[in-house]
Amino acid sequence: MKDLLANARWMDGAVWTVLMIALWCAYEFGYRGVAADALTILQIVVVWALAGAGFAILSGWFAQRAKQKKD
């Protein structure tokens, strides 16, 4: 687990998180017309932040595997 966290590509996860929060907020508030209250925004941020962390860890894991196969 320590290797997974050390090799995670956190910038990939951060970009993914910011992009998905912006897109999901636009969808929820703009398209669906949901009220923009604090609980809804908090829920969106928490869900996509966790998904971004998972994306960063998986991205690093796949990069590490590709490097090992290349060597």
PyMOL Python script that loads the backbone (N, CA, C, O; Angstrom):
from pymol import cmd

cmd.read_pdbstr("""\
ATOM      1  N   MET A   1       0.821  -1.186   0.000  1.00  0.00           N
ATOM      2  CA  MET A   1       0.000   0.000   0.000  1.00  0.00           C
ATOM      3  C   MET A   1       0.870   1.257   0.000  1.00  0.00           C
ATOM      4  O   MET A   1       0.537   2.267  -0.619  1.00  0.00           O
ATOM      5  N   LYS A   2       1.997   1.162   0.714  1.00  0.00           N
ATOM      6  CA  LYS A   2       2.905   2.306   0.760  1.00  0.00           C
ATOM      7  C   LYS A   2       3.451   2.615  -0.637  1.00  0.00           C
ATOM      8  O   LYS A   2       3.592   3.778  -1.014  1.00  0.00           O
ATOM      9  N   ASP A   3       3.758   1.555  -1.403  1.00  0.00           N
ATOM     10  CA  ASP A   3       4.241   1.752  -2.774  1.00  0.00           C
ATOM     11  C   ASP A   3       3.164   2.370  -3.663  1.00  0.00           C
ATOM     12  O   ASP A   3       3.459   3.218  -4.505  1.00  0.00           O
ATOM     13  N   LEU A   4       1.917   1.943  -3.471  1.00  0.00           N
ATOM     14  CA  LEU A   4       0.833   2.520  -4.268  1.00  0.00           C
ATOM     15  C   LEU A   4       0.700   4.020  -4.027  1.00  0.00           C
ATOM     16  O   LEU A   4       0.549   4.796  -4.971  1.00  0.00           O
ATOM     17  N   LEU A   5       0.756   4.418  -2.774  1.00  0.00           N
ATOM     18  CA  LEU A   5       0.644   5.843  -2.448  1.00  0.00           C
ATOM     19  C   LEU A   5       1.867   6.628  -2.900  1.00  0.00           C
ATOM     20  O   LEU A   5       1.754   7.787  -3.301  1.00  0.00           O
ATOM     21  N   ALA A   6       3.035   5.997  -2.834  1.00  0.00           N
ATOM     22  CA  ALA A   6       4.260   6.683  -3.252  1.00  0.00           C
ATOM     23  C   ALA A   6       4.297   6.883  -4.765  1.00  0.00           C
ATOM     24  O   ALA A   6       4.824   7.886  -5.246  1.00  0.00           O
ATOM     25  N   ASN A   7       3.740   5.936  -5.515  1.00  0.00           N
ATOM     26  CA  ASN A   7       3.786   6.003  -6.968  1.00  0.00           C
ATOM     27  C   ASN A   7       2.546   6.634  -7.593  1.00  0.00           C
ATOM     28  O   ASN A   7       2.447   6.732  -8.816  1.00  0.00           O
ATOM     29  N   ALA A   8       1.605   7.060  -6.761  1.00  0.00           N
ATOM     30  CA  ALA A   8       0.368   7.637  -7.286  1.00  0.00           C
ATOM     31  C   ALA A   8       0.666   8.926  -8.042  1.00  0.00           C
ATOM     32  O   ALA A   8       1.555   9.693  -7.675  1.00  0.00           O
ATOM     33  N   ARG A   9      -0.076   9.136  -9.074  1.00  0.00           N
ATOM     34  CA  ARG A   9       0.066  10.363  -9.871  1.00  0.00           C
ATOM     35  C   ARG A   9      -0.991  11.356  -9.383  1.00  0.00           C
ATOM     36  O   ARG A   9      -2.095  11.433  -9.922  1.00  0.00           O
ATOM     37  N   TRP A  10      -0.617  12.112  -8.348  1.00  0.00           N
ATOM     38  CA  TRP A  10      -1.582  12.986  -7.682  1.00  0.00           C
ATOM     39  C   TRP A  10      -2.055  14.117  -8.577  1.00  0.00           C
ATOM     40  O   TRP A  10      -3.190  14.573  -8.442  1.00  0.00           O
ATOM     41  N   MET A  11      -1.214  14.577  -9.484  1.00  0.00           N
ATOM     42  CA  MET A  11      -1.646  15.657 -10.372  1.00  0.00           C
ATOM     43  C   MET A  11      -2.731  15.151 -11.328  1.00  0.00           C
ATOM     44  O   MET A  11      -3.667  15.887 -11.641  1.00  0.00           O
ATOM     45  N   ASP A  12      -2.615  13.915 -11.790  1.00  0.00           N
ATOM     46  CA  ASP A  12      -3.673  13.336 -12.623  1.00  0.00           C
ATOM     47  C   ASP A  12      -4.994  13.288 -11.858  1.00  0.00           C
ATOM     48  O   ASP A  12      -6.049  13.631 -12.392  1.00  0.00           O
ATOM     49  N   GLY A  13      -4.917  12.863 -10.617  1.00  0.00           N
ATOM     50  CA  GLY A  13      -6.117  12.795  -9.787  1.00  0.00           C
ATOM     51  C   GLY A  13      -6.697  14.164  -9.489  1.00  0.00           C
ATOM     52  O   GLY A  13      -7.917  14.324  -9.441  1.00  0.00           O
ATOM     53  N   ALA A  14      -5.838  15.155  -9.289  1.00  0.00           N
ATOM     54  CA  ALA A  14      -6.319  16.515  -9.006  1.00  0.00           C
ATOM     55  C   ALA A  14      -7.013  17.105 -10.225  1.00  0.00           C
ATOM     56  O   ALA A  14      -8.064  17.733 -10.100  1.00  0.00           O
ATOM     57  N   VAL A  15      -6.437  16.907 -11.390  1.00  0.00           N
ATOM     58  CA  VAL A  15      -7.061  17.414 -12.616  1.00  0.00           C
ATOM     59  C   VAL A  15      -8.401  16.730 -12.838  1.00  0.00           C
ATOM     60  O   VAL A  15      -9.386  17.389 -13.172  1.00  0.00           O
ATOM     61  N   TRP A  16      -8.447  15.425 -12.659  1.00  0.00           N
ATOM     62  CA  TRP A  16      -9.688  14.671 -12.799  1.00  0.00           C
ATOM     63  C   TRP A  16     -10.742  15.183 -11.819  1.00  0.00           C
ATOM     64  O   TRP A  16     -11.902  15.365 -12.188  1.00  0.00           O
ATOM     65  N   THR A  17     -10.336  15.414 -10.571  1.00  0.00           N
ATOM     66  CA  THR A  17     -11.266  15.878  -9.545  1.00  0.00           C
ATOM     67  C   THR A  17     -11.852  17.233  -9.894  1.00  0.00           C
ATOM     68  O   THR A  17     -13.069  17.414  -9.845  1.00  0.00           O
ATOM     69  N   VAL A  18     -11.008  18.181 -10.244  1.00  0.00           N
ATOM     70  CA  VAL A  18     -11.491  19.528 -10.572  1.00  0.00           C
ATOM     71  C   VAL A  18     -12.398  19.490 -11.797  1.00  0.00           C
ATOM     72  O   VAL A  18     -13.444  20.140 -11.819  1.00  0.00           O
ATOM     73  N   LEU A  19     -12.004  18.742 -12.802  1.00  0.00           N
ATOM     74  CA  LEU A  19     -12.819  18.641 -14.013  1.00  0.00           C
ATOM     75  C   LEU A  19     -14.188  18.040 -13.723  1.00  0.00           C
ATOM     76  O   LEU A  19     -15.206  18.567 -14.171  1.00  0.00           O
ATOM     77  N   MET A  20     -14.217  16.954 -12.984  1.00  0.00           N
ATOM     78  CA  MET A  20     -15.487  16.280 -12.726  1.00  0.00           C
ATOM     79  C   MET A  20     -16.372  17.075 -11.770  1.00  0.00           C
ATOM     80  O   MET A  20     -17.593  17.050 -11.917  1.00  0.00           O
ATOM     81  N   ILE A  21     -15.800  17.773 -10.802  1.00  0.00           N
ATOM     82  CA  ILE A  21     -16.611  18.622  -9.923  1.00  0.00           C
ATOM     83  C   ILE A  21     -17.265  19.730 -10.743  1.00  0.00           C
ATOM     84  O   ILE A  21     -18.452  20.011 -10.577  1.00  0.00           O
ATOM     85  N   ALA A  22     -16.492  20.357 -11.627  1.00  0.00           N
ATOM     86  CA  ALA A  22     -17.043  21.430 -12.455  1.00  0.00           C
ATOM     87  C   ALA A  22     -18.141  20.900 -13.374  1.00  0.00           C
ATOM     88  O   ALA A  22     -19.204  21.512 -13.486  1.00  0.00           O
ATOM     89  N   LEU A  23     -17.892  19.771 -14.029  1.00  0.00           N
ATOM     90  CA  LEU A  23     -18.891  19.214 -14.943  1.00  0.00           C
ATOM     91  C   LEU A  23     -20.138  18.738 -14.202  1.00  0.00           C
ATOM     92  O   LEU A  23     -21.258  18.951 -14.668  1.00  0.00           O
ATOM     93  N   TRP A  24     -19.950  18.102 -13.061  1.00  0.00           N
ATOM     94  CA  TRP A  24     -21.093  17.590 -12.321  1.00  0.00           C
ATOM     95  C   TRP A  24     -21.924  18.724 -11.733  1.00  0.00           C
ATOM     96  O   TRP A  24     -23.153  18.645 -11.713  1.00  0.00           O
ATOM     97  N   CYS A  25     -21.269  19.775 -11.256  1.00  0.00           N
ATOM     98  CA  CYS A  25     -22.013  20.937 -10.753  1.00  0.00           C
ATOM     99  C   CYS A  25     -22.796  21.602 -11.885  1.00  0.00           C
ATOM    100  O   CYS A  25     -23.947  21.994 -11.696  1.00  0.00           O
ATOM    101  N   ALA A  26     -22.183  21.727 -13.048  1.00  0.00           N
ATOM    102  CA  ALA A  26     -22.884  22.296 -14.199  1.00  0.00           C
ATOM    103  C   ALA A  26     -24.099  21.447 -14.559  1.00  0.00           C
ATOM    104  O   ALA A  26     -25.164  21.981 -14.868  1.00  0.00           O
ATOM    105  N   TYR A  27     -23.942  20.142 -14.520  1.00  0.00           N
ATOM    106  CA  TYR A  27     -25.057  19.239 -14.825  1.00  0.00           C
ATOM    107  C   TYR A  27     -26.167  19.363 -13.785  1.00  0.00           C
ATOM    108  O   TYR A  27     -27.335  19.536 -14.133  1.00  0.00           O
ATOM    109  N   GLU A  28     -25.800  19.274 -12.516  1.00  0.00           N
ATOM    110  CA  GLU A  28     -26.798  19.305 -11.442  1.00  0.00           C
ATOM    111  C   GLU A  28     -27.520  20.649 -11.366  1.00  0.00           C
ATOM    112  O   GLU A  28     -28.749  20.700 -11.304  1.00  0.00           O
ATOM    113  N   PHE A  29     -26.754  21.725 -11.373  1.00  0.00           N
ATOM    114  CA  PHE A  29     -27.344  23.036 -11.136  1.00  0.00           C
ATOM    115  C   PHE A  29     -27.867  23.675 -12.415  1.00  0.00           C
ATOM    116  O   PHE A  29     -28.904  24.338 -12.399  1.00  0.00           O
ATOM    117  N   GLY A  30     -27.172  23.483 -13.495  1.00  0.00           N
ATOM    118  CA  GLY A  30     -27.584  24.106 -14.750  1.00  0.00           C
ATOM    119  C   GLY A  30     -28.634  23.316 -15.505  1.00  0.00           C
ATOM    120  O   GLY A  30     -29.672  23.858 -15.884  1.00  0.00           O
ATOM    121  N   TYR A  31     -28.372  22.046 -15.723  1.00  0.00           N
ATOM    122  CA  TYR A  31     -29.258  21.224 -16.551  1.00  0.00           C
ATOM    123  C   TYR A  31     -30.467  20.715 -15.768  1.00  0.00           C
ATOM    124  O   TYR A  31     -31.606  20.842 -16.219  1.00  0.00           O
ATOM    125  N   ARG A  32     -30.213  20.141 -14.597  1.00  0.00           N
ATOM    126  CA  ARG A  32     -31.311  19.558 -13.817  1.00  0.00           C
ATOM    127  C   ARG A  32     -32.050  20.575 -12.963  1.00  0.00           C
ATOM    128  O   ARG A  32     -33.187  20.328 -12.562  1.00  0.00           O
ATOM    129  N   GLY A  33     -31.427  21.716 -12.675  1.00  0.00           N
ATOM    130  CA  GLY A  33     -32.074  22.757 -11.885  1.00  0.00           C
ATOM    131  C   GLY A  33     -32.143  22.472 -10.400  1.00  0.00           C
ATOM    132  O   GLY A  33     -33.040  22.963  -9.714  1.00  0.00           O
ATOM    133  N   VAL A  34     -31.209  21.687  -9.897  1.00  0.00           N
ATOM    134  CA  VAL A  34     -31.152  21.385  -8.464  1.00  0.00           C
ATOM    135  C   VAL A  34     -30.706  22.636  -7.720  1.00  0.00           C
ATOM    136  O   VAL A  34     -29.877  23.399  -8.216  1.00  0.00           O
ATOM    137  N   ALA A  35     -31.253  22.842  -6.538  1.00  0.00           N
ATOM    138  CA  ALA A  35     -30.864  24.000  -5.721  1.00  0.00           C
ATOM    139  C   ALA A  35     -29.414  23.841  -5.277  1.00  0.00           C
ATOM    140  O   ALA A  35     -29.009  22.767  -4.833  1.00  0.00           O
ATOM    141  N   ALA A  36     -28.641  24.908  -5.398  1.00  0.00           N
ATOM    142  CA  ALA A  36     -27.214  24.875  -5.045  1.00  0.00           C
ATOM    143  C   ALA A  36     -27.048  25.156  -3.557  1.00  0.00           C
ATOM    144  O   ALA A  36     -26.689  26.268  -3.170  1.00  0.00           O
ATOM    145  N   ASP A  37     -27.307  24.158  -2.725  1.00  0.00           N
ATOM    146  CA  ASP A  37     -27.117  24.329  -1.294  1.00  0.00           C
ATOM    147  C   ASP A  37     -25.805  23.675  -0.860  1.00  0.00           C
ATOM    148  O   ASP A  37     -25.174  22.945  -1.625  1.00  0.00           O
ATOM    149  N   ALA A  38     -25.418  23.949   0.360  1.00  0.00           N
ATOM    150  CA  ALA A  38     -24.119  23.498   0.869  1.00  0.00           C
ATOM    151  C   ALA A  38     -24.013  21.978   0.904  1.00  0.00           C
ATOM    152  O   ALA A  38     -22.951  21.431   0.605  1.00  0.00           O
ATOM    153  N   LEU A  39     -25.079  21.295   1.257  1.00  0.00           N
ATOM    154  CA  LEU A  39     -25.031  19.833   1.359  1.00  0.00           C
ATOM    155  C   LEU A  39     -24.816  19.190  -0.009  1.00  0.00           C
ATOM    156  O   LEU A  39     -24.052  18.232  -0.132  1.00  0.00           O
ATOM    157  N   THR A  40     -25.477  19.705  -1.024  1.00  0.00           N
ATOM    158  CA  THR A  40     -25.307  19.159  -2.373  1.00  0.00           C
ATOM    159  C   THR A  40     -23.887  19.380  -2.873  1.00  0.00           C
ATOM    160  O   THR A  40     -23.273  18.475  -3.438  1.00  0.00           O
ATOM    161  N   ILE A  41     -23.367  20.582  -2.664  1.00  0.00           N
ATOM    162  CA  ILE A  41     -21.998  20.889  -3.093  1.00  0.00           C
ATOM    163  C   ILE A  41     -21.000  20.022  -2.327  1.00  0.00           C
ATOM    164  O   ILE A  41     -20.058  19.498  -2.920  1.00  0.00           O
ATOM    165  N   LEU A  42     -21.193  19.867  -1.029  1.00  0.00           N
ATOM    166  CA  LEU A  42     -20.302  19.032  -0.223  1.00  0.00           C
ATOM    167  C   LEU A  42     -20.336  17.582  -0.704  1.00  0.00           C
ATOM    168  O   LEU A  42     -19.292  16.937  -0.802  1.00  0.00           O
ATOM    169  N   GLN A  43     -21.516  17.074  -1.002  1.00  0.00           N
ATOM    170  CA  GLN A  43     -21.639  15.705  -1.490  1.00  0.00           C
ATOM    171  C   GLN A  43     -20.897  15.531  -2.814  1.00  0.00           C
ATOM    172  O   GLN A  43     -20.189  14.541  -3.000  1.00  0.00           O
ATOM    173  N   ILE A  44     -21.048  16.465  -3.718  1.00  0.00           N
ATOM    174  CA  ILE A  44     -20.368  16.388  -5.009  1.00  0.00           C
ATOM    175  C   ILE A  44     -18.858  16.424  -4.820  1.00  0.00           C
ATOM    176  O   ILE A  44     -18.139  15.634  -5.432  1.00  0.00           O
ATOM    177  N   VAL A  45     -18.374  17.327  -3.984  1.00  0.00           N
ATOM    178  CA  VAL A  45     -16.930  17.461  -3.764  1.00  0.00           C
ATOM    179  C   VAL A  45     -16.350  16.201  -3.122  1.00  0.00           C
ATOM    180  O   VAL A  45     -15.298  15.722  -3.546  1.00  0.00           O
ATOM    181  N   VAL A  46     -17.016  15.666  -2.116  1.00  0.00           N
ATOM    182  CA  VAL A  46     -16.498  14.480  -1.429  1.00  0.00           C
ATOM    183  C   VAL A  46     -16.469  13.269  -2.367  1.00  0.00           C
ATOM    184  O   VAL A  46     -15.468  12.554  -2.424  1.00  0.00           O
ATOM    185  N   VAL A  47     -17.547  13.039  -3.091  1.00  0.00           N
ATOM    186  CA  VAL A  47     -17.608  11.878  -3.989  1.00  0.00           C
ATOM    187  C   VAL A  47     -16.529  11.968  -5.057  1.00  0.00           C
ATOM    188  O   VAL A  47     -15.815  10.995  -5.298  1.00  0.00           O
ATOM    189  N   TRP A  48     -16.401  13.132  -5.706  1.00  0.00           N
ATOM    190  CA  TRP A  48     -15.432  13.237  -6.789  1.00  0.00           C
ATOM    191  C   TRP A  48     -14.002  13.352  -6.278  1.00  0.00           C
ATOM    192  O   TRP A  48     -13.073  12.996  -7.003  1.00  0.00           O
ATOM    193  N   ALA A  49     -13.793  13.833  -5.064  1.00  0.00           N
ATOM    194  CA  ALA A  49     -12.444  13.836  -4.492  1.00  0.00           C
ATOM    195  C   ALA A  49     -11.979  12.405  -4.212  1.00  0.00           C
ATOM    196  O   ALA A  49     -10.823  12.064  -4.464  1.00  0.00           O
ATOM    197  N   LEU A  50     -12.871  11.578  -3.696  1.00  0.00           N
ATOM    198  CA  LEU A  50     -12.519  10.168  -3.479  1.00  0.00           C
ATOM    199  C   LEU A  50     -12.270   9.457  -4.797  1.00  0.00           C
ATOM    200  O   LEU A  50     -11.350   8.645  -4.906  1.00  0.00           O
ATOM    201  N   ALA A  51     -13.083   9.758  -5.795  1.00  0.00           N
ATOM    202  CA  ALA A  51     -12.863   9.166  -7.117  1.00  0.00           C
ATOM    203  C   ALA A  51     -11.540   9.641  -7.708  1.00  0.00           C
ATOM    204  O   ALA A  51     -10.844   8.863  -8.361  1.00  0.00           O
ATOM    205  N   GLY A  52     -11.183  10.903  -7.490  1.00  0.00           N
ATOM    206  CA  GLY A  52      -9.910  11.439  -7.978  1.00  0.00           C
ATOM    207  C   GLY A  52      -8.720  10.773  -7.300  1.00  0.00           C
ATOM    208  O   GLY A  52      -7.704  10.506  -7.942  1.00  0.00           O
ATOM    209  N   ALA A  53      -8.845  10.503  -5.996  1.00  0.00           N
ATOM    210  CA  ALA A  53      -7.767   9.801  -5.289  1.00  0.00           C
ATOM    211  C   ALA A  53      -7.607   8.384  -5.838  1.00  0.00           C
ATOM    212  O   ALA A  53      -6.487   7.912  -6.031  1.00  0.00           O
ATOM    213  N   GLY A  54      -8.715   7.719  -6.086  1.00  0.00           N
ATOM    214  CA  GLY A  54      -8.654   6.387  -6.685  1.00  0.00           C
ATOM    215  C   GLY A  54      -8.048   6.425  -8.075  1.00  0.00           C
ATOM    216  O   GLY A  54      -7.268   5.547  -8.443  1.00  0.00           O
ATOM    217  N   PHE A  55      -8.405   7.435  -8.843  1.00  0.00           N
ATOM    218  CA  PHE A  55      -7.853   7.593 -10.187  1.00  0.00           C
ATOM    219  C   PHE A  55      -6.344   7.812 -10.121  1.00  0.00           C
ATOM    220  O   PHE A  55      -5.605   7.253 -10.931  1.00  0.00           O
ATOM    221  N   ALA A  56      -5.880   8.619  -9.169  1.00  0.00           N
ATOM    222  CA  ALA A  56      -4.448   8.876  -9.029  1.00  0.00           C
ATOM    223  C   ALA A  56      -3.690   7.598  -8.678  1.00  0.00           C
ATOM    224  O   ALA A  56      -2.620   7.335  -9.227  1.00  0.00           O
ATOM    225  N   ILE A  57      -4.242   6.814  -7.771  1.00  0.00           N
ATOM    226  CA  ILE A  57      -3.585   5.573  -7.359  1.00  0.00           C
ATOM    227  C   ILE A  57      -3.551   4.575  -8.512  1.00  0.00           C
ATOM    228  O   ILE A  57      -2.521   3.950  -8.762  1.00  0.00           O
ATOM    229  N   LEU A  58      -4.673   4.425  -9.215  1.00  0.00           N
ATOM    230  CA  LEU A  58      -4.701   3.507 -10.358  1.00  0.00           C
ATOM    231  C   LEU A  58      -3.790   3.970 -11.489  1.00  0.00           C
ATOM    232  O   LEU A  58      -3.134   3.156 -12.138  1.00  0.00           O
ATOM    233  N   SER A  59      -3.754   5.262 -11.720  1.00  0.00           N
ATOM    234  CA  SER A  59      -2.885   5.794 -12.771  1.00  0.00           C
ATOM    235  C   SER A  59      -1.422   5.504 -12.461  1.00  0.00           C
ATOM    236  O   SER A  59      -0.665   5.113 -13.350  1.00  0.00           O
ATOM    237  N   GLY A  60      -1.025   5.690 -11.222  1.00  0.00           N
ATOM    238  CA  GLY A  60       0.340   5.377 -10.817  1.00  0.00           C
ATOM    239  C   GLY A  60       0.632   3.894 -10.892  1.00  0.00           C
ATOM    240  O   GLY A  60       1.731   3.495 -11.278  1.00  0.00           O
ATOM    241  N   TRP A  61      -0.335   3.077 -10.529  1.00  0.00           N
ATOM    242  CA  TRP A  61      -0.149   1.629 -10.567  1.00  0.00           C
ATOM    243  C   TRP A  61       0.035   1.144 -11.999  1.00  0.00           C
ATOM    244  O   TRP A  61       0.918   0.334 -12.277  1.00  0.00           O
ATOM    245  N   PHE A  62      -0.812   1.647 -12.918  1.00  0.00           N
ATOM    246  CA  PHE A  62      -0.669   1.260 -14.317  1.00  0.00           C
ATOM    247  C   PHE A  62       0.650   1.748 -14.905  1.00  0.00           C
ATOM    248  O   PHE A  62       1.266   1.036 -15.698  1.00  0.00           O
ATOM    249  N   ALA A  63       1.096   2.946 -14.534  1.00  0.00           N
ATOM    250  CA  ALA A  63       2.379   3.445 -15.020  1.00  0.00           C
ATOM    251  C   ALA A  63       3.526   2.586 -14.491  1.00  0.00           C
ATOM    252  O   ALA A  63       4.477   2.310 -15.222  1.00  0.00           O
ATOM    253  N   GLN A  64       3.447   2.165 -13.241  1.00  0.00           N
ATOM    254  CA  GLN A  64       4.483   1.325 -12.659  1.00  0.00           C
ATOM    255  C   GLN A  64       4.513  -0.043 -13.352  1.00  0.00           C
ATOM    256  O   GLN A  64       5.588  -0.572 -13.636  1.00  0.00           O
ATOM    257  N   ARG A  65       3.352  -0.604 -13.618  1.00  0.00           N
ATOM    258  CA  ARG A  65       3.303  -1.903 -14.319  1.00  0.00           C
ATOM    259  C   ARG A  65       3.856  -1.797 -15.728  1.00  0.00           C
ATOM    260  O   ARG A  65       4.567  -2.692 -16.186  1.00  0.00           O
ATOM    261  N   ALA A  66       3.536  -0.711 -16.420  1.00  0.00           N
ATOM    262  CA  ALA A  66       4.032  -0.527 -17.772  1.00  0.00           C
ATOM    263  C   ALA A  66       5.566  -0.380 -17.766  1.00  0.00           C
ATOM    264  O   ALA A  66       6.251  -0.887 -18.654  1.00  0.00           O
ATOM    265  N   LYS A  67       6.077   0.308 -16.769  1.00  0.00           N
ATOM    266  CA  LYS A  67       7.525   0.472 -16.650  1.00  0.00           C
ATOM    267  C   LYS A  67       8.200  -0.871 -16.362  1.00  0.00           C
ATOM    268  O   LYS A  67       9.257  -1.162 -16.922  1.00  0.00           O
ATOM    269  N   GLN A  68       7.604  -1.683 -15.502  1.00  0.00           N
ATOM    270  CA  GLN A  68       8.174  -2.989 -15.182  1.00  0.00           C
ATOM    271  C   GLN A  68       8.152  -3.911 -16.406  1.00  0.00           C
ATOM    272  O   GLN A  68       9.101  -4.664 -16.625  1.00  0.00           O
ATOM    273  N   LYS A  69       7.094  -3.859 -17.194  1.00  0.00           N
ATOM    274  CA  LYS A  69       7.021  -4.702 -18.386  1.00  0.00           C
ATOM    275  C   LYS A  69       8.011  -4.242 -19.452  1.00  0.00           C
ATOM    276  O   LYS A  69       8.521  -5.053 -20.226  1.00  0.00           O
ATOM    277  N   LYS A  70       8.277  -2.954 -19.488  1.00  0.00           N
ATOM    278  CA  LYS A  70       9.193  -2.400 -20.465  1.00  0.00           C
ATOM    279  C   LYS A  70      10.641  -2.789 -20.152  1.00  0.00           C
ATOM    280  O   LYS A  70      11.441  -3.011 -21.061  1.00  0.00           O
ATOM    281  N   ASP A  71      10.964  -2.866 -18.875  1.00  0.00           N
ATOM    282  CA  ASP A  71      12.333  -3.197 -18.457  1.00  0.00           C
ATOM    283  C   ASP A  71      12.662  -4.652 -18.587  1.00  0.00           C
ATOM    284  O   ASP A  71      13.778  -5.064 -18.270  1.00  0.00           O
TER     285      ASP A  71
END
""", "prot")
cmd.dss("prot")
cmd.show_as("cartoon", "prot")
cmd.util.cbc("prot")
cmd.orient("prot")
